[in-house]
Amino acid sequence: MNERRQLRAFVTELLQSKGDTSPFEDSESLAAGGRLDSIEVIRLVAFMEESFGVDFARVEFDRADFDSIVSMSDFLSRFRKGGLPMAG
């Protein structure tokens, strides 16, 4: 399963766990739009650390990177290429 599908499956699971079964687009604003709260964003961070090897102690955290499936996928692409700012 590719990264985007894994992210989408995990986000779908997060939403369904709180009774949100409405469909969503990969570009939809989920955090800023209120469908994902801060606790769920933290769960996404943990998922990305475990599933994709992201070390958030080393890279800068920007909540905007967790707003949509597209932004999460873009974040992972930048991570893989070494194009993320380091945490300071």
Buried (B, 14 or more C-beta within 10 A) or exposed (E): EEBBEBBBEBBBEBBEEEEEEEEBEBEBBBBEEEBBEEEBBEBBBEBBEEEBEBEEEEBEBEEEBBBBBBBBBEBBEBBEEEEBEEEE
